C-alpha cells in the first residue's frame, strides 16, 4: 500500500521505517526546517536507511523515498500527519492541493484537527482518523538511528465520518499496529495523554528544568503526591467536559492503562507509575519553552477551557495552568491557540453529531 508520512521527527521516522519493513511503499516527507534536519539529510544521503534499536537488538529498514516534495501525497492511499499540533492547520492548507477523494488521513495525535480538515478540505471526500498518542515511544539518538522505549499494546483511534468505520478498519489494520476503535474522534482528541501529563508535569517541573539545565526526567521525578493531586483535579475537569459531550467518563489513568497493558486486573494508577518509572524514559523536558508547554497548553488546555465555556462546565484548574504557563513563558498562550472559534463551532457540532448515539444527536440538534 502506498503511504505518505508528513513529519521526519522521532515518531514519523520510526513509523515510516516500520511500515517499510512490513512491505508498504512509504514516502517520508519533511514539512519544515524547524527540527531534525540533520536526521532528514542523513536519510536522503543514505537512501532512507534507518537503524531501529529496541531491547538491545538493532534492525535496519529502508524507507523507499525521503523528500520535501508534497506532490507524492497524491499517489498515497494513506496519509499520516506526524507533526506538532500547533502546525496542523497551516499544514492542512498546504497539502490540500495534493489530497484526493478516497484517501485516509491519519492525524497522530489529533487534538480535534478533524475540524481543521473539514474547515479547509470540505470538497474532498476523505476519511479522517485521529489517534490518542504515538504508536511508538522513541527518540532519534543520532542521525538515522531510532531507539524505541515503549510500544502501546492498544492504539485507540476515532474515525470521521463514523459511517466509514468498517471501511477504515480494513485499511488501517494493514498497517500492523494493534488498533482499537472509539465511538468518535472526540474521545481520541480529549484522551490525548499529553493534555494531562505533559502540561501538569512540565509546568510543575519549571524550577527543576532550570536548576538542572534539563538534566532530569519528568516522569521519574515530578509526580509526587501533591502534584498528583493537581493532575487528578485537571483530569476531573476534563471528565466533566467529556461527560457533558456524551462521552463515557474515563480517567486519565484508566485510559493510560488501556493503552499500556493487557492485564486488566492491574490498578490503573499503579500502571501509570510503572510506565513512568521505566529506565527507557527520555530525559527532559530540557527547557521550559518545550512542546510539553508550548504545544500542549495552547492546543490541549485552551481547547479544554473553551469546550468548558461552551458547555457551562467550570475548568478553574485548567485556566490556572494556562495562566501560570503564560506567565512563565512571558506570552499569552491563548493567542493563536486551538479554540472553539478557530476550529469552527458549526464544524464541531457536525463532529459531535457524527456518532452512533441518538441521544447525543438530539442534544446537539
C-alpha positions in Angstrom: 0.0 0.0 0.0 1.3 3.5 -0.8 1.7 5.6 2.3 3.0 9.1 2.9 4.1 10.3 6.3 4.4 14.0 6.9 7.0 14.8 9.6 10.5 13.4 9.7 11.0 13.6 13.5 11.0 10.8 16.1 7.6 9.2 15.5 7.4 9.9 11.8 10.8 8.3 11.1 10.1 5.3 13.2 6.7 4.6 11.7 8.0 5.1 8.2 10.8 2.6 8.8 8.5 0.0 10.4 5.8 0.3 7.7 8.6 -0.1 5.1 9.8 -3.3 6.8 6.2 -4.5 6.5 6.2 -4.2 2.8 4.5 -0.9 2.2 5.6 1.7 -0.3 6.4 4.6 2.1 7.3 8.2 1.4 8.6 10.2 4.3 8.1 13.9 3.7 9.9 16.7 5.7 7.5 19.6 6.2 9.7 22.3 7.7 13.3 23.3 8.6 12.4 23.7 12.3 13.8 20.4 13.7 15.5 17.1 12.8 17.2 18.5 9.7 20.3 16.5 10.4 18.4 13.3 10.6 16.5 14.1 7.4 19.7 15.0 5.5 21.3 11.7 6.7 18.3 9.7 5.4 18.4 11.5 2.0 22.2 10.8 1.7 21.9 7.2 2.8 18.9 6.0 0.7 16.4 6.1 3.5 18.3 3.6 5.7 17.2 3.7 9.3 18.5 1.7 12.3 15.9 0.8 14.9 17.3 -0.2 18.4 14.8 -2.0 20.7 15.6 -4.2 23.7 19.3 -4.3 22.8 18.6 -5.5 19.2 19.1 -3.5 16.1 17.2 -3.9 12.8 17.7 -1.9 9.6 14.9 -0.6 7.4 15.0 1.2 4.1 12.3 3.9 3.5 11.5 4.0 -0.2 11.5 7.8 -0.6 12.6 10.7 1.7 11.7 14.1 0.3 10.3 17.5 0.8 8.0 17.2 -2.3 4.4 17.3 -1.2 3.1 16.1 -4.6 3.8 12.5 -3.6 0.7 12.7 -1.3 -1.5 12.5 -4.4 -0.4 8.9 -5.1 -0.9 7.6 -1.5 -3.9 5.7 -0.1 -3.0 6.6 3.5 -1.5 10.0 4.6 -0.2 10.1 8.2 0.4 13.5 9.8 3.2 13.2 12.4 4.0 16.8 13.3 3.3 19.0 16.3 -0.4 20.0 16.5 0.5 23.7 16.6 1.2 23.5 12.9 -1.7 21.2 11.8 -4.0 23.9 10.4 -1.2 25.5 8.3 -0.1 22.1 7.0 -3.6 21.1 6.1 -3.9 24.2 4.0 -0.6 23.5 2.3 -1.4 19.8 1.5 -4.9 20.4 0.3 -3.9 20.7 -3.5 -2.4 17.2 -3.2 -5.2 15.4 -1.4 -7.6 13.2 -3.4 -11.1 11.6 -2.9 -10.9 8.2 -1.2 -7.7 8.8 0.8 -7.5 8.1 4.6 -5.8 10.9 6.6 -4.5 9.8 9.9 -3.6 12.6 12.5 -1.2 11.3 15.1 -2.2 12.7 17.6 -5.1 15.0 16.6 -6.5 17.3 19.3 -9.6 17.5 17.1 -7.7 18.6 14.0 -10.5 16.8 12.2 -12.3 20.2 12.4 -9.4 21.8 10.5 -9.6 19.2 7.8 -13.3 19.8 7.4 -12.8 23.5 7.5 -10.3 23.6 4.7 -11.0 20.4 2.7 -14.7 20.0 2.7 -14.8 19.5 -1.0 -12.5 16.4 -0.8 -14.0 13.0 0.1 -11.6 12.0 2.9 -11.8 9.5 5.7 -10.3 11.2 8.8 -8.7 9.3 11.6 -7.4 10.7 14.9 -5.0 8.8 17.3 -4.7 9.4 21.0 -0.9 9.1 21.0 2.1 7.9 19.0 2.1 4.2 18.4 5.9 4.0 19.2 7.6 6.0 22.1 11.0 6.6 20.6 13.8 9.1 20.1 16.3 9.8 17.4 19.6 9.2 19.2 21.8 10.1 16.2 21.0 10.7 12.5 19.5 7.6 11.0 19.1 5.8 14.4 15.9 5.4 16.4 15.8 4.0 19.9 12.4 2.6 20.9 11.5 2.9 24.6 7.9 1.6 24.7 5.0 0.5 22.5 1.3 0.8 23.2 -0.4 -2.6 23.4 -3.6 -0.8 22.2 -3.8 2.3 20.0 -7.3 3.8 20.2 -8.5 5.6 17.1 -11.5 7.7 16.2 -12.9 7.7 12.7 -14.8 10.5 10.9 -17.3 10.0 9.4 -18.3 7.1 11.7 -20.2 5.6 8.7 -16.7 4.8 7.2 -15.6 2.8 10.3 -15.6 -0.7 8.8 -14.0 0.5 5.6 -11.3 2.4 7.6 -10.6 -0.7 9.7 -9.8 -2.8 6.6 -7.2 -0.2 5.6 -5.8 0.7 9.0 -5.4 -2.9 10.1 -3.0 -3.5 7.2 -0.5 -1.1 8.9 0.3 -3.8 11.5 -0.3 -1.8 14.7 -2.7 -3.0 17.5 -5.6 -0.6 16.8 -8.9 -0.4 18.7 -11.7 1.9 17.6 -13.6 4.6 19.6 -17.1 5.9 19.2 -15.8 9.1 17.6 -12.8 11.4 17.1 -13.9 13.3 20.2 -12.7 10.6 22.5 -9.4 10.3 20.6 -8.8 14.0 20.9 -9.6 14.5 24.5 -7.8 11.3 25.7 -4.6 12.5 24.2 -2.5 11.9 27.4 -0.3 14.9 26.8 -3.2 17.2 27.6 -2.9 16.0 31.2 0.5 14.6 31.9 2.7 16.9 29.8 1.0 20.1 30.9 0.9 19.4 34.7 4.3 17.7 34.7 6.1 20.3 32.7 4.6 23.3 34.5 5.4 21.8 37.9 8.9 21.0 36.6 9.9 24.5 35.8 12.3 25.0 38.7 13.8 21.6 38.2 14.3 22.2 34.4 16.1 25.5 35.1 18.2 24.2 38.1 19.5 21.1 36.2 19.5 22.7 32.7 17.2 19.9 31.7 19.4 17.0 33.1 16.5 15.2 34.7 13.5 13.0 33.8 10.0 14.5 34.4 8.3 11.1 34.5 10.8 9.9 37.2 10.8 12.9 39.5 7.8 15.2 39.2 4.6 13.2 40.0 4.8 13.5 43.8 1.6 13.2 45.8 0.9 16.9 45.8 1.5 17.2 42.0 -0.7 14.1 41.5 -3.5 15.9 43.3 -3.2 18.7 40.7 -3.2 16.1 37.8 -6.4 14.5 39.2 -8.1 17.9 39.6 -7.4 18.7 36.0 -8.4 15.2 34.9 -11.7 15.6 36.8 -12.4 18.8 34.8 -11.7 17.0 31.6 -14.0 14.2 32.5 -16.8 16.7 33.4 -16.5 18.2 29.9 -16.4 14.8 28.2 -19.5 13.6 30.2 -21.3 16.7 29.1 -20.3 15.9 25.5 -22.0 12.5 25.9 -18.7 10.6 26.3 -18.0 7.8 28.8 -16.4 9.2 32.0 -12.9 7.6 31.8 -10.0 8.9 33.9 -6.5 9.6 32.6 -5.0 6.6 34.4 -7.7 4.2 33.1 -7.1 5.4 29.6 -3.3 5.1 30.2 -3.8 1.5 31.5 -5.9 0.6 28.4 -3.1 1.8 26.1 -0.2 0.4 28.1 -1.1 -3.1 29.4 -3.3 -6.1 28.5 -3.6 -7.0 32.2 -7.0 -5.6 33.0 -6.7 -6.7 36.7 -3.9 -4.2 37.5 -4.6 -1.0 39.4 -4.7 1.9 36.9 -2.6 4.3 39.0 0.0 1.6 39.5 0.2 1.1 35.8 0.9 4.8 35.3 3.8 4.8 37.8 5.1 1.6 36.3 5.1 3.3 32.9 6.6 6.5 34.3 9.4 4.7 36.1 10.8 2.8 33.0 14.5 3.3 32.6 13.9 3.9 28.9 12.1 7.1 29.5 13.9 10.0 27.9 15.3 13.0 29.8 13.5 16.2 29.9 11.8 18.4 29.0 15.2 20.0 28.7 13.9 23.6 28.5 10.9 25.4 29.9 9.7 26.6 26.4 9.3 23.0 25.1 6.5 21.4 23.3 5.2 20.0 26.6 4.1 23.6 27.3 4.2 25.4 24.0 2.2 22.7 22.2 0.1 21.1 24.9 -1.1 24.2 26.7 -2.4 26.2 23.7 -3.5 23.1 21.7 -4.8 21.0 24.6 -5.6 23.0 27.7 -7.1 26.0 25.8 -9.2 23.6 23.8 -10.5 22.1 27.0 -11.1 25.5 28.5 -13.2 26.7 25.5 -15.2 23.5 25.4 -16.0 24.1 29.1 -17.1 27.6 28.3 -19.4 26.3 25.6 -20.9 23.7 27.8 -21.0 25.8 31.0 -18.6 23.4 32.7 -16.2 25.1 35.1 -12.5 24.5 34.5 -10.6 26.6 37.1 -7.5 24.3 37.3 -7.2 24.2 33.5 -7.5 28.0 33.4 -4.9 28.4 36.2 -2.4 26.2 34.5 -2.8 28.2 31.3 -2.2 31.4 33.2 0.8 30.1 35.0 2.4 28.7 31.8 1.7 32.1 30.0 3.4 34.0 32.9 6.4 31.6 32.9 7.0 31.9 29.1 6.2 35.6 29.0 3.5 35.4 26.4 -0.2 34.7 26.3 -0.7 31.1 25.3 -4.3 31.8 24.5 -3.3 33.8 21.4 -3.3 31.7 18.3 -4.4 28.7 20.3 -6.9 26.0 19.5 -10.3 27.3 20.4 -13.9 26.7 19.5 -13.7 29.8 17.2 -10.5 28.6 15.4 -11.9 25.1 14.9 -15.3 26.4 13.9 -18.3 25.9 16.1 -20.6 24.7 13.3 -18.0 22.2 12.3 -17.6 21.0 15.9 -21.4 20.5 16.1 -21.2 18.3 13.0 -18.4 16.2 14.6 -20.4 15.9 17.8 -23.4 14.7 15.9 -21.4 12.1 13.9 -21.7 9.3 16.4 -23.9 6.2 16.7 -25.7 7.9 19.6 -29.2 9.1 19.1 -29.4 10.8 22.5 -26.3 12.9 21.7 -27.6 13.7 18.3 -30.9 15.0 19.8 -28.9 17.0 22.5 -26.9 18.9 19.8 -29.5 19.0 17.1 
